[in-house]
Every structure is written in C-alpha cells, then in structure tokens.
Amino acid sequence: MADSRLNTLSGRDRLIGLLEDLKRSEISLLVDRRISEFKRLGRGSSREIFKELCFCILCANYSAERSIKIQREIDDGFLTLPLSQLIRRLREMGHRFPKSRASYIIAARRYSDSIKDVMASFNDPREIREWLIKNIRGIGPKEASHFLRNIGYSDLAIIDFHILDLLDRYGIIEKPKTMTKSRYLQIEDELRRLSRDVGLSLAELDLYLWYIETGKILK
C-alpha cells in the first residue's frame, strides 16, 4: 500500500516528504548550527562581512569547498594584498579565475569599511541584493543572494546548478538553458512557496536542498 501511494505522489510531494524527514533527523541540528553561524557573522564588523563577500565572489562558477579553503588561507589578505600578490595567491591555490576574481575583490575594497552601513540603509533585502548587483563587480543575483544568506538574511534564494538540477528532477521547474534575471526571480518564487509548504525559511531550505543534492552542508 505504501509503495503504491509513493508511486502516485507528485515530484513536489515526494520532495516535501523528503524535506519533512530531514527536518526530523540529525541533519536539522547541522542546519540550525549553520544558520546561527550566519547570523553571528552578520553581527560582525564591516571588514569581517567584506571577507564573506570576497568568498562569494570566489564561488562564482567555482567550487564552494575550494573557495572555503582559499578564504581561510587568505583571510585578511582580502583587505590588504596588492593586486599582483592576490592574483598569485589565488593562482597558487588553484582558483579557476585568479585574475578576474582578484580584480573584482580589489575593486570592492572601497566598501570594506562601510558595507555594513550601506546595507543598513535599505529596508528590504531585495533592495540590498539589487545594490550589490549594480555596485560590486562579479556579483549577480545568485552571488548576492549567497552573500546575504551567509550574513543572516533568510528570504532570498541561492539558485545554482545543484538547485536547478534538483528542482528539475522533482518536476518543480524545467531547468532553463540560460538564467535571466526574470527567470531567477520566478524560480525564487517557486522556492519561496516550497519553503512555506515545509515551514522553513529560504535560507534553511537551501541548506536542506544542498544536502539532498550533494550530501553536504557547507555555506
């Protein structure tokens, strides 16, 4: 009986069931811990927050795990290293795009002491995301959402290829061939509806979906 019922469930219902199971598992403790870490970072200084922005710049079209290692290794160097040295360090650590990412980080330094105040001047995190996209080179909707989630904002979706593959597989969306801004926002709305159905914030939902797709909870 149970097996026949599973066969009649929609992909969306099956995904919701999987998420509900994970919410009752030990994975929920890891998710809660990560969310607490994000909020704590958001209460830090502008310079600490800026270093997280640099991490998200590195993540664009590159491995999150490798970017985490680079972030830990360079640390305050994001604030101080001249362009040539930053390029060299990124190249030595195997980043796929050392020149462009280093130049983006150097250009973003103008906000290293003020980014927290800039963000506080907005009432809506979606407005902060727009500001980031317009003012920080190398930052698009995904990277801006990633950064904001990692400093404690909870109602923006991080739509990378892992999430797209999962949503397509469960029949929630058809994976787009190209990602336009309007399509990004449409998929974000789908994820927002899913998050409400399972009683999670978008920040929490992303961690669970990433776990389903990769078996890991990163940041």
N, C-alpha and C positions, 0 to 999 in steps of 0.2 A: 504493500500500500504506500509506504513512504517513498519507495523508489519511483512508483508511477506518478506520485504527486510532484516529485522533483522534476520529472520529465515534462510536466505541464507548466512549470513555473517559467516566467519570462526571464530573460537575462538580467533585467533590473532587479527582479525579486530575488534571484539567486545571489546577486552581488549584495543586496541588502541583508540577506540571511548570513552571508559570509562575514559581513561587517559586524552584525549583531553578535556572532560567535566570537569574533576577535575582541569586541568590547568586554566580553565576559572572561577573557583569557589574560594571561600574564603580560601579553603584548600591551594591554591598556596601561599598565604601570610604566612601561617604557615610553609610551606616547605622552602620558601625563608628565613624566620627568622632562621630556624634551620640550614640551610646551612651557613648563616652568623655567627652563633654561632660556628660552626665547624671551620671555617676559623680563627675566632678570637682566639680560643683555640690553633690552630696551630702556632699562632704568640707568644704564651706564653713561659714561661721558660721550661727547660727540666723537672723540677720537676712537674709542672702542667701537662705536656704531659705524664709523667710517671704515674701519678694518673689516667689518662684516660686509659692507658694500663692496669692498675690494674682492672679497671671497666670491660674491655673487657675480661680479664682472668676470672673474676667472672661470666660473662654472658654465658660462655661455658656450654651447657646443663643445663641452669638455666634461670629463668625469668629475662628479661631485666628490667622490672619495679622494681622488688625487688632488683636487682643489683644497680639500680639508688639510691634507698633508702639507701642501705648499703654504697655506695660511699659517699653520702652526710654525713652520720653519722661518718664514719671512717676518711675520708678526709686525713689530714697529717699523720694519723696513718699508712697509707700505706708506708710511708717513715721511720717511727720511731719505731713502735711497735715491740717488740721481737716476735719470732715465737709463743710461748705459748699464749701470750696475743692476737695476731692476730687470732689464731685458736679459742680462747674463744669468741672473739667479733663476728666472723663470725657465730659461733655456736649459740650464743645468738640471733643473728638477723635472724636465720633460714636458713642460706645457706645450700644447699644440700651436699656440699663437703667442709666442713671447713678446714680439714687437708691438703688436696691436694692443694686447692687454696691458702691457706696461705703459703705453702712451695714454690709454684710457684712464688708468689709475693716476698717473701724473696730472692729467687734466682735471680729474675730480678733486684733487687735493685742495683746490680753492674753497671747498666746503668742509674740509676735515675738522675745522673748529666750530663750524656753525650749522652743520646738517641737522642737529637735534632741534635747534631753534627754528630752522626753516620748516621742518616737519610739524612742529608745534603750532605754526601759524595757520595750518589748514584744519578744517573741522571734519573732513571726510577722508578716509584713507585712499579712496579712489582718486581724490584730488592730489594727494601726495604721489601716488603712482604716476599720474599724468606729469607732474612736475619732474619726477625722476627721469621719465622717458624723454622729456624735452631738454633737460639740462645736464644729464650725465651720459657721456658717450659710451657706447657699448651696452646700454641698458634698454631693453624692450619690455613689453608687458610681462613676460614670464620672469625676467630677471628682477624687475621692480617688485613684482608680487613675492618672489622668493626672498628678497631682502626684507621687505616689510613683514612677512611672516616670521622671519628669523629674529626680528627685534620685537615681536609680541603682538603684531596685528593679526586678527583672526578671521577676517571676512573677505579675503582675496584668494583666488585660485592660482596655483602654480601648474601650468599646463605644459608639461614636457612630453617627450615621445613615449615615456613609460606610461604616463597617464592616458595619453591618446590611444595607445595600443590596448590598454585595459578597457577603456570605455567602448572602444570599437568591438572588442571581443565579447563584451556583455550586451551589445546591441543598444547602448545608450546613445551613442552618436555614430556617424560614419566618419572615419578618420579623414580629415581634409588633406588634399595634396599639398596645399600651401596654407599657411596660417596668416590670415589678415587680422587686423585689429578687431573688426566687427565679428569675425568668426570666433576669435578668442573670447570676446565678451559673451557671445551666445553659449559657448561651451561652459564658461564660468557660471552662467545662469543655470545650466543643467546640473552642474556640480553643486550649486547652492541649493537647488531643490532636493538633490540626493542627500545633502548634509542635513537638511531639515527632516527628511524622512527617517534618518537614523539617529537624530538627536546629537549631532556633532557640529562643531564649528568647521569652517572650510580648512582652517589650519590643522585641526585634528584629522579630518577626513583625508587630507593629503598624505599624512604620515601613514595612516592605515592603508591607503591605496598603494603607496610606495612599497609598503611591506608585502602586500599581496603580490605585487608585480616583481619585486626584487629579493624578498626575504630579508630586507634590511631596513633599519630606521636610522636615517642619517640626519641631515638638516638642510 
